[in-house]
């Protein structure tokens, strides 16, 4: 009888210690996730601000190119008109000089009048020449500026084109790797220059659980092995729940904890089964506040993996201003 009582007391002590240890681990894990979330939120806001700045500058440059083309065309027309007038005036001056030489002996008055007219025409000719040189200089300056602006716009457009091609190629690569899960609650879409891999909770977790199921684990490993060679990506793993409330004394206690812990479980699978760099990853919990379909709770219970491309080349080009 004594032995049975002692065994019962020992069992009670062991069972009471396990939740405390697990709770401490979960608190520490949640603290790390919060710190990582703040870091990536700051990075995401910075990247979005830089991208908005880039779009604004690109639109401004395009407007400047259009205006410069109009200015260059107008200056070209002015230059040609003034050149024609200059040539005509030069011919007239030549004729006057010839006539002057012929008539300079015909009389003092006629010679003086002709000389005055010649001096006036020479001054007019000099004025026209000065204006022509000034206009020619301005035309060259405008042409050089136009060439610079066009080169800058072409560089920006080329970088954007290359980035779009790289994003599409990566999206196709991810979709091909996960093709076997298409009709099992997994979708891959490209939106706003990012790749969104959405996995419904039914593919990954049992109800209320943070433990990834076998089939979901396979999908995550396949995805991680595609991404492990892409060293210039930012990858955000977001957990989402439905609106059903959790009321538990154990962890997870609520939908916030559930969404965060599911995101960290997914990251654990990805980093534990591939060479993906953990510095590229961030775990985030969204709870029930960003539903994709208010009328379908199953779709709202999901993991979204958001893959963002490297925009350093664009930011470096923009920073040259």
Buried (B, 14 or more C-beta within 10 A) or exposed (E): EEEEEEEEEEEEEEEEEEEEEEEEEBEEBBEEBBEBBEEBEEBBEEBEEBBEBBEEBBEEBBEBBEEBBEBBEEBBEBBEEBBEBBEEBBEEBEEBBEEBEEEBEEEEEEBEEBEEEBEEBBEBBEEBBEBBEEBBEBBEEBBEBBEEBBEBBEBBEEBBEEBEEBBEEBBEBBBEBBEEBEEBBBBBEBEEEBBBBBBBBBBBBEEEBBEBBEBBBBBBBBBBBBBBEBEEBBBBBBBBBBEEEBEEEEBBEBBBBBBBBBBBBBBBBBBEBBEBBEEBBBBBBBBBEEBEEEEEBEBBBBBBBBBBBBBEBBBEBBEEE
